């Protein structure tokens, strides 16, 4: 097989194109064990308007790739619209984005040659980051943003399923998120056509994200997606901590995937301590009853008990978003008088659109219950979240605050005034 290299001529073909379109491989921007990703440089004469990336396979492509690309075209997989807030039209237009980096065309090195890759939509990497980074950042503690992100994720997965696709490898590296909780998918050429036993139906997925039944069946389905969806929702609602992330005292060396297969979770097993970051959490009892029942169903160990219609789950998440409240400790909770960071408390102050009706109260110092183990050295986030709302530091590594003082108009006015006085003084005395 020919190796891809920058400036190499490639030919794109697909359902939307009449024949072939010539383009060039641009700069390599990513690589992995199965493929390399390049920019695509198009010629002025062709009609490929949208920014595209070339995903060039290092091995043999999936057997049903032609059928897959046709299904993407027929179902409009790449045209799923995002869920945006009700804001002025110009604002919504500016925030509009592609939710699915769908593969649109086949790539060949010569006309009528063998397929060597796919051309996919390019998403805005300056705006989006992998959701796994979001889970490790304190912004995940903002329950308004995280709950809204969960709603958007459920709606997007539902739209993908309605078009006949299974996500399959539903890991945190294949889901993108921005600072406002907008969601997108990448690596969509690994999606599976429902009922198709060809292509990528080999049961391989990222460790700690596999539904328990896939260990034996080696097949991805809508209900295996539901399980992974439940993992993501849990992480969004519980400070980036997954339901199977806590060590199992019956198997101290277990991984999250081991805990998934054994159905052992700190959310519902009383003998498993809550992770340090949410050491005061009561697990599923922190959630409103409607959401508690629905989340528990998505995480069911038995595939037949998981929903594939997410209407009730969406209703429960929307109710939860409206009910997010600030407690006297200053932290936000979804239900009841118990804070996952501080423990039991009394009253809570309702909020509107993420803002408190009163000034934030000072945070109490949290002590870890005596029966819990000392916090691990590599805790995800060593401190409880600061009082919300606040201006969170963006979780992208390229947007860190520099700490430099920024001069305003009044500063420049004062400096100009001093300079003028100095000039007049020197002119008078020289």
Residue, then its C-alpha position, 0 to 999 in steps of 0.5 A: x500500500x502506498x504511504x500518504x505524504x504531504x502534497x501527494x495528489x488524492x482523488x475524492x469520490x462519493x454520492x454527492x460528487x459527479x465523478x472524482x475531485x482532485x485535491x492534495x494532502x496538506x500538513x499532517x496534524x495527527x496520527x494513531x495506530x490505525x490512521x494518520x490525519x492530514x489537512x486537505x488542500x483543494x484547488x480553486x476550480x473544484x467545488x469542495x467548499x467546506x474544510x476537510x481532513x483526510x483520514x488515511x488508513x494504515x491498514x485495510x479499510x472496513x469492508x462496508x465503507x462504500x455502503x457506509x458513506x452512502x448511508x451518511x449521505x442518505x440519512x444526513x448524518x453530517x447535517x444534525x443541528x446543534x442544540x443552541x440557547x434562545x439567544x439573538x439570531x446573530x449570536x446563535x449564528x456565530x455559535x453554529x457548528x457541525x455536530x458530527x465530523x461525518x465521513x463524506x467522501x472516499x479517498x483514492x490515490x488514483x481514479x478507480x483505485x483502491x480506497x485508502x482513506x476518507x475525507x471528513x468534516x473539520x471541526x473547530x479545534x480552537x473551540x472544542x476539546x476532548x471531553x476527557x479534558x473537561x472531566x479533569x477540569x474544575x469547570x465540570x463542577x458547574x452543574x448548569x453547564x454540565x447538566x446542559x452538556x448532558x442534555x445535548x449529548x443525549x439529544x445528539x446520540x438519539x439523533x444518530x440512532x434515529x439515522x440508523x448508526x451505532x456509536x460503538x467506541x463511545x469513549x471520552x476521546x471521541x466526544x468533544x465539548x466547548x466551554x458552554x457545553x456544546x457537544x460534537x463527535x469525531x472518529x465517526x467513520x468507526x460508527x456502525x450501521x445498525x444490524x450490519x455485521x461487517x465493518x468495525x463490528x469486532x467489539x473493540x473499544x477503548x478500555x473502561x468504556x465497554x458495556x458489560x455484554x460486549x465482552x462476550x458478544x463482541x457486538x455493539x448495539x443501541x443498548x451498548x451505546x446507552x450504557x456508555x451514555x450513562x457513563x458520560x452523564x454520570x461523569x458530567x453530574x458527579x464532578x468528572x467522576x465515573x460510576x465505576x472509578x472508585x476502587x472495589x474493596x473486594x478487588x483492590x486492584x480492579x480497573x473501572x472496566x473490571x468494576x463495570x463487568x462485576x457491576x460494582x459501583x460507588x453510586x449504589x454499593x454501600x461498601x464502596x467509598x465515594x471518591x475523595x473529590x465527592x467524599x460526602x456524596x450519597x451517590x444516586x441519592x444526590x439526584x432527583x428521583x426521576x433522574x435517579x431512576x432513568x440514570x440507573x436504567x441506562x447503567x443497568x448490567x442487563x442490556x434488556x433493561x436499558x432504554x433506547x428511547x431517551x424521552x424520559x431521560x431527557x425530561x428528567x435532565x431538563x427538570x434537573x437543570x431547572x432545579x439546580x440550586x445553591x446551598x448555604x455553603x455556596x455550592x450547587x446541588x441537584x436535589x435535597x439538602x445534602x452537599x456532595x462536598x460539605x455534607x448535610x445542610x439546611x436551606x437552599x436558594x434557587x437560581x435562575x440561568x446559573x446565577x444566584x438570587x443572593x450573594x454567594x455565601x463563603x465556602x465551608x472547609x470540608x473534612x473527609x469522613x473518618x471512615x474514608x481512606x486518605x485522599x490519593x496523591x493523584x486526585x483528579x482535582x485536589x480541592x472542592x470547587x470554588x463558589x459558583x458562578x465564576x469566570x472559569x479558566x478555560x480547560x484548553x491548554x492554549x488559553x491559559x491566563x498570562x497574569x499580565x496587567x491589561x491597561x485601560x483607557x484611563x491608564x493611557x489618559x493619565x500617562x499622556x497627561x503626565x507626559x504633556x506636563x513634563x514637556x511644558x515644564x521642560x519647555x518653560x525652564x530650558 
